[in-house]
Amino acid sequence: MESKEQTFERMVRDNRATIYTVCYMFSNNADEVSDLFQEVLANLWKGMESFKGRSNVKTWIYRVSLNTCISIDRKNKKRKPTIPLSMNINLFEDTDDDSKQIEMLHKRIVKLGAFDRAIILLWLENLSYEEIGAIVGISTKNVAVRLYRIKEQLKNMSNQ
């Protein structure tokens, strides 16, 4: 029988890309992404005992990850701006055309509200409308409507 630590380690190993992707959508700073990742892990650890298995583990991980990142994003918006330290290294920098397209999309997505960012992220992860609705707590129909509006917002950002 697996110990709690082994179960947690396996769960994180199997879903680290999902957790990282959520964290990346809420920051474009490598240190902040790492901090968000650690906060999500701490919240997953705290919540493991209360997870009853009524939903898919991946759905629960998305929910915890998104709620953690949204909460921290709200707190950060209330804080006064700081000047980041520069180490002259940019782990996010890449110069090929695909990377430029991804960076452009990322810059548009971070302009969206936290809830809309969560929805578009889940859609970009190829989750079904039903899965997205289950994760964020809205109906499938509402997911479809919100996604349509979000896509329109992103298109209109190109005209600005």
CORGICOR-V882847 format. One record per residue. PSI is psi in whole degrees, 0 to 359 (NA if undefined). Layout:
PSI / PSI
This chain:
137 / 140 / 167 / 319 / 318 / 320 / 315 / 314 / 317 / 316 / 316 / 316 / 317 / 337 / 15 / 326 / 322 / 312 / 314 / 318 / 316 / 313 / 319 / 327 / 344 / 4 / 150 / 17 / 125 / 320 / 318 / 319 / 317 / 318 / 315 / 317 / 315 / 320 / 319 / 315 / 317 / 317 / 325 / 317 / 313 / 325 / 355 / 318 / 327 / 348 / 117 / 354 / 15 / 339 / 172 / 146 / 319 / 322 / 316 / 318 / 317 / 314 / 311 / 316 / 311 / 314 / 320 / 310 / 321 / 317 / 314 / 322 / 317 / 315 / 317 / 327 / 335 / 339 / 155 / 146 / 147 / 165 / 117 / 147 / 142 / 134 / 12 / 28 / 129 / 103 / 342 / 355 / 130 / 150 / 0 / 166 / 319 / 317 / 323 / 319 / 315 / 317 / 319 / 316 / 317 / 316 / 325 / 317 / 320 / 346 / 344 / 162 / 161 / 318 / 317 / 323 / 318 / 315 / 314 / 325 / 313 / 322 / 318 / 337 / 7 / 31 / 150 / 162 / 324 / 316 / 318 / 313 / 318 / 323 / 314 / 351 / 36 / 168 / 160 / 318 / 317 / 324 / 313 / 315 / 313 / 318 / 319 / 313 / 320 / 315 / 320 / 317 / 314 / 320 / 317 / 335 / 334 / 339 / 359 / NA
